[in-house]
Amino acid sequence: MTINEIQDELIDDFSFFDDWMAKYEYIIQLGKELPLIDDRYKTDHYLIKGCQSKVWLHADHQDGRVIFTADSDAIITKGLVGLMVKVLSGHAPDQIANSNLYFIDEIGLKEHLSPTRANGLLSMVKQMKLYAVALNAKA
């Protein structure tokens, strides 16, 4: 699936929920399904700067694709990073770097996050795109 196809699928998934409590529960569930980061990457080097909670993110380059693993010490934040991993992991670095993540606005996520969580989400996106650019340059 392409990044846009995954985004469209998520927009459809979120449209099934009537209220934001149900949407938050879905985000938390995504966090529970997140492929966990190896403990050796749970260091300050892999922390995403700009997140109120601790969020560790690791990127690996396998067969021309970027594979992200992550974890967080907060359940909503873990769900948010799980959402981003679901959308961006498994794609070519240039696809990730050039992606337009329209689903964030389409599902109303920014309006329903606290300012600190919204900043953290933007920091996650920025870091994932930076990893993609770096891995693309290295390849």
N, C-alpha and C positions, 0 to 999 in steps of 0.2 A: 504494500500500500504506500502511496505517496504521502508526504506531509499534509498536503491539502485534503486528501481523502480521509486521513485520520482526524483532522480538524473537523471536517464535515460530519463524521461519525460522532464525534464528541458533542457537537452542536445538537445533533439529533438526540443523543442520549440525555443531555441536559434538558431538552424540551419536554421530556416525559414527566419531569418533576414539577409539581405545582408551587412549591415554596422553597425558600432558600435553606430551610432546615434540612429538607430532603437532599438538596444539592450538596450541602456540607457533608452529609452522611456519605454521599457518593464519593466526594473528594477524599474523605477519610478512608473509605474502602480502597480507593486507588493507591493510597499510601501503604495500606496493608499488603497490596499485591506487588509493591515495588521490589525489583531485584536488589537486594541489599548490597551495599558497598562492603568490600573486604575490610576487616578491622584495621589492616595496616594503612588504609587510606583515611582513617578517622583521626587525622592530625590537623594542626593549624594550617598546614600548606594547602589542604583541600577544602578548607572552610570557605563558604561564599561570603564575601564581604558585603555588608549592607543588609543582611538579614538579622532580624531581632533574635530569632531562634538560631540554634546551631544547625547548619546545613552543610553536609559534606557531599562533594560531587567529584567523581572521577570519570575521566574519558579515556577510552582505549580505542585504538585504530585496528580493526580486524577486517581483512578482505575488502579494503576500500571503504569501509563504513565505520561510523563512530558509534561505539557502544557506551552508553552512560550507565553508571550505577550511582546510587545516592542513599542518603539517610538523613534524618533530622531527629532532634530531641522533642519536637512538638508535633502532635498528631495532624493538625490542619496543615502545617508547613510541610510535613512529610507527604501529605496528600497533594499539595501544590507541586512539589518537586516530582512526585509520581506522575502527575498530569503532564508535566513538561518532558519527562523521560519517555512517557508513552508516545508523545507527539514526535520527538526529535531523535530518539535512539534508533539506530539501525539504518541511518541514511548517510549518504555521502557527505563529506565535510562541506563542499560548496553548496549543497542543497540546504544544509542546516544554516550556514552563514547567510544565505540569501533568502531564507524563509520569511514570509509575512505571516505572523502569528495572529491572524484575525479572529480566531476562535475566542480569545481572551475577552474581546469586546462583545462578540456575538452572544456569549453565554451570560454576559453581565458581571463577570468576575471582578473587574476593577471597582465597580460601584459597591460591591458587597464585601470588600476586604477593608480592614483598617488601613490607615495610611502606612503604617510600618510594614504590614504584610504585603501591601501593594508594592512598596519599594523593594521588599525582599523578592517578590516575584520578578520584578524587572531586573534585579541583580542576578537571579537564576538564569533568566533568558540571556542576559549579557554574557555571563560566564560560559554558558553552553555554546554560544556563538563564537566567543573568543577561543575556546578549546577547538572548535571546528576549524577556525582560520589557522590556528597554530598547527594542527594535525595535517591540514591541507598543504601548508608551506613545507612541513617536514617531509611529506610524501613526494 
